[in-house]
Amino acid sequence: MNNVTAIEQGVEASLVDLLNILGRTADAMVAIDAQLRIIAWNEAATKLLGYSSEDALGKPCHEILQWRNRCGDTLCDGSCRSASASARDEIIETCEVLGRSATNRTLWLTASTIVLPPELQHQCRLVHLIREVALSPALEQVIVERLQGWSPDTGQANSRLDVLTPREREVLELLAEGLDGPGIAQRLFVSPATVRNHIQHILAKLEVHSRVEAVALALRGD
């Protein structure tokens, strides 16, 4: 997949090459400079967050990302601990956050953060690699209460699931258990690409826009 990275003007050539490499991923890639402005943005970021590169480049990162924790407390603001001087040589743990898309849709995300080497930090402090988590916190309690004993083959599921093949139902059940794509691939002994194809077919057949909506439909029990 040709995942083009848009980069702010004035970035040094050596850094441009690195950001282009980091941007060739299915994950959203957002690079942030020492002033906490977005200086690089790939196509996957546009697909996930809804902002074009023109909308995002040069903007303060907290205005675009708007990250919060499970309790709704702001994590992403004008003073970022990940970009602080004390964190420059640290390995920052991957974290799960609540974000918001350009269309005001709440997103449950996992973010890995790369701290660049000191010689590059005057232009680029951090690179975030972001992906959507299969389930949102709002569904966790539903999973606990309703998943026990539920099976896509018992007839308890919504009749709309009848359009799915047995394998697609199996994938949907594993999504409901909280597994992500690689986890499902490992469980079913198939490739991650095969799992992605199954998930795309599930979303299309159920006429929903996200994995969360598909799981919610499956657990509704109508």
N, C-alpha and C positions, 0 to 999 in steps of 0.2 A: 504494500500500500504506500502510495506517495503522500506522506503526511508533511506538507509544506510548513516550514516555520517562518513566521513573520518576525522581523527583528527591527527594533528602533534604530533610526539613523544615528551615526556617530559611534556605534559600537566597534571596537577594534577587531581587525580581521581574525586574529587568533581566537578571540572569544566567539565570533560569528561561527567559525568552524565547529567549535565545541557545542554551541547551542543548536546548530543544525543537526548534529549527531544525536543529542539528547531529545530533540523534537521528533525524531523518526521512531515513534512509539504509538501504540494504540491508546496509551494513557494521555490525558490532558497534560501538557507541559507549559508551565508558567515560570518565567525567569524574572527576578526582581533585583533592582540595583540598590546601591547603598542608601539612596533616598526613598526606598520602599516604593518605587515606581515600577510598573511592568515594562520590561524591555524586550521580551520574546514571548510568542504565543503560537501554538500550533493548531492545525485543523481539528485535532481531537478535542482541544480546549473549546473551540467554537461549537463543536457538536455537543459536548457535555453541558457547557455553561450558557450557550446561546448568544454570546457576544462575538462580534466579528473582531478581527485583529485591529481594525481601524478604531473600534470602540474601546478596546482594551489597552493598546500600546500608549505609554506615557501617563496612564492614569495611576493614582495611588492604589496599591494592591488591595487595601481593605475596602475600597469603594466597589471593587469588582467581586472579590471573593466573599466578603461578608460572613466569615466563618464564626460559628457559635458552638458551644458544647451542648450536651444532651439537655442541660437545664436551661438553655437559652441564653447563657452568659456569653458576652462578646469575647471572642478569641483574637479576632483580626481587627486591629485598629491602627492608629498612627504610631504606636510604639510596639514593635514586634520583638518578643523575646528571642525568637529564632534568629533574628538579624542583629542582636545586640553583640557588643564586643566580647562578652564572656562566652558567647556561643560560637564564636568563629571557628574554633578548633574542635568543637564537640560533634559527636554523631547524634543527630536528632532522631528520636524514635518516630516511627510511623504512627499516625494518629487518625482517629475517626472524628469527623466534624459534621455539623450541619451547615450547608451552604445554601445559596439562593441563585436561581438562574435569572437570565435577563427577562424572562416572562413571569418572574416572581414565584416560580415553583420551588418548594423546599427540596433540597437534595441531601441525601445521606452519603457522605463521601469518605474515602480513605486517602490520606495524603502522605506521601514519602517526600522528605526534604533533603536535598543535597546542598551542603555548604561548600562553596567553591574554594580553591586554594587561595592563600593570602595574596599572591601576585595578581589575581584577577578580581579581587573583591572591591577594588576601587570602581569597577564598572558593573560587576554582577555579584551580589552577595549570596543569593539563594536561588535554587531551582526546585519548584514543586512538581511532582508527578502525581496526578490525581485521577482517581477512578470512582465510579458510583458503586456503593455497596449494594448487595442483592436485596437486603431488607432494611427498612427504616425502623427507627426505635418505636414508632407508633404501632408497628405490626408485631413487635416482640411479644407483648402480652397476649395478643391474639394467637400467636403460634403456640405459646405455652398452654393456653386454655383449650384450643380446638384441634391441635395437630395430633394429640394422642388418640390413637385408634383410627385416624383418618387415613384413607387410602384412595388413590384415584381409581381403583378397580372395585370398590365396594358399593358404588352407586350412591354414596353419600354426597359426592361432589356435585357442584352446579352442573345442570344438564348442558350448559354451553361448552363444557369440556368434552362433549361427545365428538367434536370436530377434530380432536387431537388423536394422533396415533399412540399406541401403547408406549413407545419409546419417548414421545414428547410428554406424555403424562408422567413418566418416570423422571424425566428431567425437571418437570414442574414440581413434583414432590420433593426433589432434592433442593430446589430453590427455596421451597417452603421450610426446609430444615435449616436453611441459613448458609448452604454451601455456595461458593462462588464458582465461576467457570472452571478454573483449574481443579478445584475440589471435586466437581461433578465429573470432569474428565478422568480423574484418578479413580473415582468410585466405579465408573462404568467402563473403564479400560478403553477409552476412546481418546481421540485427540482434542485439544482445546478448540480447534477450528470446527470440529464436528459439533461440539457443544454449542458454540456460537450460532451455528446454522440452525440447530434445534430451537434455541431460544428465539431467534428471529422468526422462525415459522410459528412458534407458540404465540408470540406477540401479534403477528399478522392474523392468525386464525381467530384469536380471541378479541381482536380489534381493540387492543390496549396499547399504551405507549411506553410502558416500562415494566421491568420485572416485578416491581412492587405491586403494580396494578394487577398483574397476572396472578400473583400469589394471593392478593386480597380477594380476587374473584374466586379462586379455588377454595378458599377458606370460608367463603360467605355462607355456603351450605344451603342455598335457596333450592 
